[in-house]
Amino acid sequence: MSLPIITLVSFGFFEQDFLEEISGAVKLEFNCLVNHRDGRVDLSEFYDPARRQYNGNSLLKMVDNLSHPDSFKTLGIFNVDLYIPILTFIFGQAFLNGRTGIASIYRLYNERYGMPKDDRLLFERSKKEVIHELGHTFGLFHCDNPICVMRSSTYLEDVDLKKSHICQKCRNSLEISQNVVAI
């Protein structure tokens, strides 16, 4: 039995080391193969000038339409400010138990909040958001464990407080749901 493939598609410029580290973290957390591809799409059609943000719902649908047939899951990584109509901003979103998600690092930079640049912290935050959104694609809901990566994150502080791993309760739920799918 071969391992499932998760494809990470980067939209915009990201350092290769950054993408390789994110891929490695995803591989370890989900026990899968990880491919990386560059996405080439004009993002201007997803931009809302009144909000000065990008529509997360539309970007999620676009990534879903671009998902690769050889991939079990696909996640688009962006560096733009995302929103959905009912929220001021989002770090990412995904189709629950679907094949696609998106995450943006735009609001994960220390510099946006008047703090000194910290590339290591940016990576840790990004890793958590990518794993969190992929968790949703595997059918995981938000968790009430304050350190589980599946804990909801409304603010940057929420992201910082949680770990980058799925807790045992969510891991058990993930394994049960994957067994049901395999039957």
C-alpha positions as CSV (number, residue, x, y, z in Angstrom):
1,M,0.0,0.0,0.0
2,S,1.5,3.3,-1.1
3,L,1.4,6.4,1.1
4,P,-1.1,9.2,0.2
5,I,0.3,12.3,-1.5
6,I,-0.3,15.8,-0.2
7,T,0.5,18.6,-2.7
8,L,1.5,22.0,-1.4
9,V,1.0,24.7,-4.0
10,S,2.8,28.0,-3.3
11,F,1.2,31.1,-4.8
12,G,3.8,33.9,-4.7
13,F,7.5,33.9,-3.7
14,F,8.5,31.6,-0.8
15,E,12.1,30.6,0.1
16,Q,12.8,27.1,-1.0
17,D,14.1,26.2,2.6
18,F,10.8,27.4,4.0
19,L,8.8,25.3,1.7
20,E,11.0,22.2,2.3
21,E,10.6,22.6,6.1
22,I,6.8,23.0,5.8
23,S,6.7,19.9,3.6
24,G,8.8,17.9,6.1
25,A,6.5,18.9,9.0
26,V,3.4,17.8,6.9
27,K,5.1,14.5,6.0
28,L,5.8,13.7,9.6
29,E,2.4,14.8,11.0
30,F,0.3,12.9,8.4
31,N,2.6,10.1,7.4
32,C,2.4,10.9,3.8
33,L,4.4,11.9,0.7
34,V,4.5,15.6,0.1
35,N,4.9,17.3,-3.3
36,H,5.4,20.9,-3.9
37,R,4.4,22.9,-6.9
38,D,4.4,26.6,-7.8
39,G,1.0,28.0,-8.6
40,R,0.7,30.6,-11.3
41,V,-2.5,32.5,-11.1
42,D,-3.4,36.2,-11.4
43,L,-4.7,36.9,-7.9
44,S,-6.2,40.3,-8.8
45,E,-9.6,38.7,-9.6
46,F,-9.8,37.6,-6.0
47,Y,-9.0,41.0,-4.6
48,D,-11.7,43.1,-3.0
49,P,-10.6,46.8,-3.2
50,A,-13.2,47.9,-0.6
51,R,-11.7,45.6,2.0
52,R,-8.1,45.6,0.6
53,Q,-8.1,41.8,1.1
54,Y,-8.4,38.6,-0.9
55,N,-11.6,36.5,-0.8
56,G,-10.7,33.2,0.9
57,N,-13.9,31.5,-0.4
58,S,-13.0,32.2,-4.0
59,L,-9.3,31.3,-3.5
60,L,-10.3,28.0,-1.9
61,K,-12.6,27.1,-4.9
62,M,-9.8,28.1,-7.3
63,V,-7.3,25.8,-5.5
64,D,-9.9,23.1,-5.5
65,N,-10.3,23.4,-9.3
66,L,-6.5,23.2,-9.7
67,S,-6.0,20.3,-7.4
68,H,-3.9,17.6,-8.8
69,P,-5.4,14.2,-9.6
70,D,-2.4,12.3,-8.2
71,S,-2.9,14.1,-4.8
72,F,-5.0,12.9,-2.0
73,K,-5.1,16.5,-0.5
74,T,-4.0,19.8,-1.9
75,L,-3.2,23.0,0.1
76,G,-2.5,26.4,-1.4
77,I,-0.1,28.6,0.5
78,F,-0.4,32.3,0.0
79,N,1.1,35.6,1.3
80,V,-2.0,37.8,1.0
81,D,-4.5,39.1,3.5
82,L,-7.5,36.7,3.4
83,Y,-11.1,37.2,4.5
84,I,-14.4,35.6,4.3
85,P,-17.6,37.7,4.4
86,I,-18.4,37.0,8.0
87,L,-14.9,37.5,9.4
88,T,-12.5,40.4,9.4
89,F,-9.6,38.1,8.4
90,I,-8.7,34.5,8.4
91,F,-5.4,32.6,8.5
92,G,-6.7,29.9,6.3
93,Q,-9.7,27.6,5.6
94,A,-10.5,24.2,4.1
95,F,-13.2,22.0,2.9
96,L,-14.1,19.8,5.9
97,N,-13.3,16.2,5.0
98,G,-12.6,17.5,1.5
99,R,-9.5,17.5,-0.6
100,T,-8.5,21.1,-0.5
101,G,-7.4,23.9,1.8
102,I,-5.6,27.2,1.8
103,A,-3.4,29.0,4.3
104,S,-1.8,32.4,4.3
105,I,1.3,33.6,6.1
106,Y,0.4,37.3,5.6
107,R,-0.8,37.9,9.2
108,L,1.8,35.6,10.7
109,Y,4.8,38.0,10.5
110,N,5.9,39.7,13.7
111,E,6.6,42.9,11.8
112,R,2.8,43.4,11.1
113,Y,2.4,43.9,14.9
114,G,5.4,46.2,15.5
115,M,7.6,43.4,16.8
116,P,11.1,42.4,15.5
117,K,11.4,40.1,12.6
118,D,11.7,36.4,13.6
119,D,12.0,33.9,10.7
120,R,11.9,30.9,13.1
121,L,8.6,32.1,14.7
122,L,7.2,32.8,11.2
123,F,8.0,29.2,10.2
124,E,6.5,27.7,13.4
125,R,3.3,29.7,12.9
126,S,3.1,28.8,9.2
127,K,3.6,25.1,10.0
128,K,0.8,25.2,12.5
129,E,-1.6,26.8,10.1
130,V,-0.8,24.5,7.2
131,I,-1.2,21.4,9.5
132,H,-4.4,22.9,11.0
133,E,-6.1,23.4,7.6
134,L,-5.0,20.0,6.4
135,G,-6.5,18.5,9.5
136,H,-9.8,19.9,8.5
137,T,-9.5,18.2,5.1
138,F,-9.0,14.9,7.0
139,G,-12.3,15.6,8.8
140,L,-11.0,17.1,12.0
141,F,-13.1,19.7,13.7
142,H,-11.8,22.4,16.1
143,C,-10.4,20.9,19.3
144,D,-10.9,22.2,22.8
145,N,-7.4,21.2,23.9
146,P,-5.5,24.5,24.2
147,I,-2.3,23.1,22.8
148,C,-3.7,21.0,20.0
149,V,-2.9,22.3,16.5
150,M,-6.6,21.9,15.7
151,R,-7.6,24.5,18.3
152,S,-9.3,27.4,16.7
153,S,-7.1,30.5,16.2
154,T,-8.8,33.9,16.1
155,Y,-5.7,35.9,17.0
156,L,-1.9,35.5,16.5
157,E,-1.6,34.8,20.2
158,D,-3.8,31.7,19.7
159,V,-1.5,30.4,17.1
160,D,1.5,30.9,19.4
161,L,-0.1,29.1,22.3
162,K,-0.8,25.8,20.6
163,K,1.7,23.2,19.5
164,S,2.2,22.1,15.9
165,H,0.9,18.6,16.4
166,I,-2.5,16.9,16.5
167,C,-3.4,15.9,20.1
168,Q,-4.2,12.2,20.9
169,K,-7.9,12.7,20.9
170,C,-7.8,14.2,17.4
171,R,-5.3,11.6,16.3
172,N,-7.7,8.9,17.4
173,S,-10.6,10.6,15.6
174,L,-8.4,10.9,12.5
175,E,-7.5,7.2,12.6
176,I,-11.1,6.1,13.1
177,S,-12.3,8.3,10.2
178,Q,-9.5,7.0,7.9
179,N,-10.5,3.4,8.8
180,V,-14.1,4.2,7.9
181,V,-13.0,5.6,4.6
182,A,-10.9,2.5,3.8
183,I,-13.8,0.1,4.3
